[in-house]
Amino acid sequence: MQWATRLKALRQLIADEGLTIAILAAVASATAIAFGFSAEADIVASMLIISLVTALAETRLRSEK
């Protein structure tokens, strides 16, 4: 039963518009840095990871209100 509840919560989190917009912004900014400033791959990967974790945390905190 716990897994079903967790999967339902994960599905609702992914379906949220705010998360989608935040991830799109993270990818767009990482792409701009990668091509615009010729950044190293590890910098771009780090930025994407930090952005995605921040987007998930923000969406989760907003959904708890």
C-alpha positions as CSV (number, residue, x, y, z in Angstrom):
1,M,0.0,0.0,0.0
2,Q,2.8,2.4,0.7
3,W,4.3,2.0,-2.7
4,A,1.0,2.8,-4.4
5,T,0.7,6.0,-2.3
6,R,4.3,7.0,-3.1
7,L,3.8,6.3,-6.8
8,K,0.6,8.4,-6.8
9,A,2.4,11.3,-5.1
10,L,5.3,11.0,-7.5
11,R,2.9,11.1,-10.5
12,Q,1.2,14.2,-9.1
13,L,4.6,15.9,-8.5
14,I,5.6,15.2,-12.1
15,A,2.3,16.3,-13.5
16,D,2.6,19.7,-11.7
17,E,3.0,22.6,-14.1
18,G,5.4,24.4,-11.8
19,L,7.9,21.6,-11.8
20,T,7.8,21.4,-15.6
21,I,8.5,25.1,-16.0
22,A,11.3,25.0,-13.4
23,I,13.0,22.0,-15.2
24,L,12.6,23.7,-18.6
25,A,14.2,26.9,-17.2
26,A,17.1,24.8,-15.7
27,V,17.7,23.1,-19.0
28,A,17.5,26.4,-21.0
29,S,19.9,28.2,-18.7
30,A,22.4,25.2,-18.8
31,T,22.2,25.2,-22.6
32,A,22.9,28.9,-22.7
33,I,25.9,28.6,-20.5
34,A,27.2,25.5,-22.4
35,F,27.0,27.1,-25.8
36,G,27.2,30.8,-25.0
37,F,30.2,30.7,-22.7
38,S,31.7,27.3,-23.8
39,A,31.6,26.0,-20.3
40,E,33.1,22.7,-19.3
41,A,30.8,19.6,-19.2
42,D,31.2,19.2,-15.4
43,I,30.0,22.7,-14.8
44,V,27.0,22.3,-16.9
45,A,26.2,18.9,-15.3
46,S,26.5,20.4,-11.8
47,M,24.3,23.2,-12.7
48,L,21.6,20.9,-14.1
49,I,21.7,18.7,-11.0
50,I,21.5,21.6,-8.6
51,S,18.6,23.1,-10.6
52,L,16.7,19.9,-10.7
53,V,17.0,19.3,-7.0
54,T,16.0,22.9,-6.3
55,A,13.0,22.5,-8.6
56,L,11.9,19.3,-6.9
57,A,12.3,20.8,-3.4
58,E,10.4,24.0,-4.3
59,T,7.5,22.0,-5.9
60,R,7.3,19.7,-2.9
61,L,7.3,22.6,-0.4
62,R,4.6,24.4,-2.3
63,S,2.4,21.3,-2.5
64,E,2.5,20.9,1.2
65,K,0.9,24.3,1.9
